[in-house]
Amino acid sequence: MGSVPLLKRQDEVAIAKRMERGHLMVLKFYFTLAHRAEGMINVGEELRNGTLSIKKIIQFDQKS
């Protein structure tokens, strides 16, 4: 341990800020993903019970 220099105050602050930004990015990603998954589940339920048409979701090729 004695061979590793200690961080200066400004270095510690910079590392703490980077960690906080990373933490916020992870939280944002998690909640965005959870929101999208919930939306997909709701669409599936609407398709199953007939309140939503598949034609509203998927664009079919008119040439076929």
ZADO-1210 file (C-alpha; in nm, 4 decimals, padded with zeros to 6 digits):
<atoms>
<atom x="00.0000" y="00.0000" z="00.0000" code="MET" pos="1"/>
<atom x="00.2832" y="00.2367" z="00.0677" code="GLY" pos="2"/>
<atom x="00.3887" y="00.2263" z="-00.2965" code="SER" pos="3"/>
<atom x="00.0542" y="00.3635" z="-00.4224" code="VAL" pos="4"/>
<atom x="00.0244" y="00.7418" z="-00.3925" code="PRO" pos="5"/>
<atom x="-00.2819" y="00.8835" z="-00.2198" code="LEU" pos="6"/>
<atom x="-00.5362" y="01.0772" z="-00.4203" code="LEU" pos="7"/>
<atom x="-00.5580" y="01.4504" z="-00.3882" code="LYS" pos="8"/>
<atom x="-00.8899" y="01.6017" z="-00.2834" code="ARG" pos="9"/>
<atom x="-00.9714" y="01.7159" z="-00.6374" code="GLN" pos="10"/>
<atom x="-00.9012" y="01.3655" z="-00.7711" code="ASP" pos="11"/>
<atom x="-01.1343" y="01.2110" z="-00.5132" code="GLU" pos="12"/>
<atom x="-01.4081" y="01.4602" z="-00.6056" code="VAL" pos="13"/>
<atom x="-01.3631" y="01.3863" z="-00.9767" code="ALA" pos="14"/>
<atom x="-01.3892" y="01.0108" z="-00.9168" code="ILE" pos="15"/>
<atom x="-01.6972" y="01.0560" z="-00.6964" code="ALA" pos="16"/>
<atom x="-01.8666" y="01.2649" z="-00.9666" code="LYS" pos="17"/>
<atom x="-01.7901" y="01.0012" z="-01.2306" code="ARG" pos="18"/>
<atom x="-01.9336" y="00.7315" z="-01.0049" code="MET" pos="19"/>
<atom x="-02.2496" y="00.9359" z="-00.9448" code="GLU" pos="20"/>
<atom x="-02.2963" y="00.9963" z="-01.3198" code="ARG" pos="21"/>
<atom x="-02.2524" y="00.6240" z="-01.3846" code="GLY" pos="22"/>
<atom x="-02.5050" y="00.5388" z="-01.1145" code="HIS" pos="23"/>
<atom x="-02.7594" y="00.7804" z="-01.2638" code="LEU" pos="24"/>
<atom x="-02.7038" y="00.6352" z="-01.6109" code="MET" pos="25"/>
<atom x="-02.7714" y="00.2835" z="-01.4811" code="VAL" pos="26"/>
<atom x="-03.0904" y="00.3981" z="-01.3060" code="LEU" pos="27"/>
<atom x="-03.2129" y="00.5789" z="-01.6169" code="LYS" pos="28"/>
<atom x="-03.1469" y="00.2733" z="-01.8337" code="PHE" pos="29"/>
<atom x="-03.3200" y="00.0411" z="-01.5855" code="TYR" pos="30"/>
<atom x="-03.6353" y="00.2516" z="-01.5581" code="PHE" pos="31"/>
<atom x="-03.6522" y="00.3079" z="-01.9344" code="THR" pos="32"/>
<atom x="-03.6213" y="-00.0664" z="-01.9920" code="LEU" pos="33"/>
<atom x="-03.8858" y="-00.1444" z="-01.7289" code="ALA" pos="34"/>
<atom x="-04.1227" y="00.1100" z="-01.8834" code="HIS" pos="35"/>
<atom x="-04.0785" y="-00.0378" z="-02.2311" code="ARG" pos="36"/>
<atom x="-04.1286" y="-00.3919" z="-02.1044" code="ALA" pos="37"/>
<atom x="-04.4510" y="-00.2858" z="-01.9316" code="GLU" pos="38"/>
<atom x="-04.5705" y="-00.1262" z="-02.2558" code="GLY" pos="39"/>
<atom x="-04.4985" y="-00.4426" z="-02.4506" code="MET" pos="40"/>
<atom x="-04.6905" y="-00.6503" z="-02.1971" code="ILE" pos="41"/>
<atom x="-04.9874" y="-00.4148" z="-02.2246" code="ASN" pos="42"/>
<atom x="-04.9846" y="-00.4394" z="-02.6055" code="VAL" pos="43"/>
<atom x="-04.9780" y="-00.8186" z="-02.5803" code="GLY" pos="44"/>
<atom x="-05.2766" y="-00.8167" z="-02.3475" code="GLU" pos="45"/>
<atom x="-05.4704" y="-00.5838" z="-02.5799" code="GLU" pos="46"/>
<atom x="-05.3950" y="-00.8093" z="-02.8776" code="LEU" pos="47"/>
<atom x="-05.5059" y="-01.1149" z="-02.6825" code="ARG" pos="48"/>
<atom x="-05.8384" y="-00.9710" z="-02.5719" code="ASN" pos="49"/>
<atom x="-05.9110" y="-00.8141" z="-02.9121" code="GLY" pos="50"/>
<atom x="-05.9015" y="-00.4462" z="-02.8161" code="THR" pos="51"/>
<atom x="-05.6040" y="-00.3837" z="-03.0466" code="LEU" pos="52"/>
<atom x="-05.5577" y="-00.4951" z="-03.4046" code="SER" pos="53"/>
<atom x="-05.2251" y="-00.6367" z="-03.5209" code="ILE" pos="54"/>
<atom x="-05.2572" y="-00.4047" z="-03.8211" code="LYS" pos="55"/>
<atom x="-05.2045" y="-00.1074" z="-03.5887" code="LYS" pos="56"/>
<atom x="-04.8639" y="-00.2461" z="-03.4883" code="ILE" pos="57"/>
<atom x="-04.7167" y="-00.4200" z="-03.7921" code="ILE" pos="58"/>
<atom x="-04.6966" y="-00.2731" z="-04.1404" code="GLN" pos="59"/>
<atom x="-04.7767" y="-00.5480" z="-04.3876" code="PHE" pos="60"/>
<atom x="-04.6277" y="-00.5469" z="-04.7360" code="ASP" pos="61"/>
<atom x="-04.9109" y="-00.4552" z="-04.9745" code="GLN" pos="62"/>
<atom x="-04.7399" y="-00.6276" z="-05.2730" code="LYS" pos="63"/>
<atom x="-04.7868" y="-00.9804" z="-05.1359" code="SER" pos="64"/>
</atoms>
